[in-house]
Amino acid sequence: MVETPVPPTRRVKYHEINKQIQTGDLFLFRGNYRSSKIFETLTHAFYSHATIVGWWHERLMILQAEGPGIQAIPLSVAVSQYPGRADWYRLRRDTIPEVDTKLKAVMAEAKADLGLPFGVLDLIKGLLRWGRNVKLTEPVWPHGMFCSEYVERCFRTGGMSLTGKTDIISFPKDVAVSPLIEYMATIEHDPAHTDARTVDDVPEGAL
């Protein structure tokens, strides 16, 4: 059973909306990888991956904990190559007091954590805690994080907890239902075709 509400699907082209995306918005992904499907099944969730986006100079970047670790890559590259659904969520800035100051702290934490390894052990602990009610002590300075743990840590550090839970038991489905964000659109893309990494666009195609 999927516990995360399935959002409506508003399909858009990347070049139509990329200038509307703001630092601190999020992208949530529903993958076609076998590991993604297993994770979605285990957590009864629609999404398997959560990320933060931000403008770095003239390029829109995605900050994420995946694979080799916590990394920053161009958003267009991440979406183009992703075999699955890529959904844009906007931060509800109008409802958050002192949002600009808080976002600076969010992004400072997000950048400070770059280079940490992917937290496989944290993910396992989080699943055990969620599934069996095992009590965990969260480290002040983590040695590694998984995707939604990283997202929640950054926003919590900035004074805007998305999930209301400790970082290590925050999953993509918890991020998706946060009252601080809202679904905006699903990016059309075809993972079989990619532009050069210097091109800030996403080749279109059916999901």
C-alpha positions, 0 to 999 in steps of 0.5 A: 500500500502506498502511504504517500499521496500520489500527486497530480501529474502536470507534465512540463518541459524543463526549459519552460520552468527552469527559470522559475525554480528557486534555491531551496526548492526540492526534486523528488524522484520515483525511480525505475531501478530495482533498488528504487522499487524495493525501497518504495515497497519497503516504505510504502512510498511513492518516491524513492529519492529526495534532493535539494536544488539551488542556483550556483552562479548561472547554473541550477544545481541539485544537491543529493546523497546518492551512490558515491556520496553527497554531491552537487551536479547540474539539475538538467544532467540529473533529470536527463539521466534519471530513469523514472519520474522527476517531480519539482516541489516548491518551498512555500516561502510566503508561509515561512517567517525570515525565510531568506535567512533560514535558506542561507543556513540550509544551503550552508549546511548542504554545501558543508556536507558535500563529499560525505559518503552515502549513509548505507548504515544510516539507511538500514538503521532508519528502516529498522527504526521505522519498521521495528520501533528500534531506538536510535541516537542520532550523531551530531556530526554524521559520517554519512547520510542517505538522501532524505536524511540529508535533506531533513538535516539541512532544513532542520539546521536552517530552522525549517524541519520538513518532516518533524522527525529526526533526520535518520528516520526521515524518508522521501515520503515524509518530505513529500507530505511536508506542509512547507512544500507543494507539488508544482510539475513533473519534468518530461525527459527521455533518459535514452537521450542526453545533451552535452553537460554544458547545455542547461536543458533536458531532452524531451520524451515520454516518461 
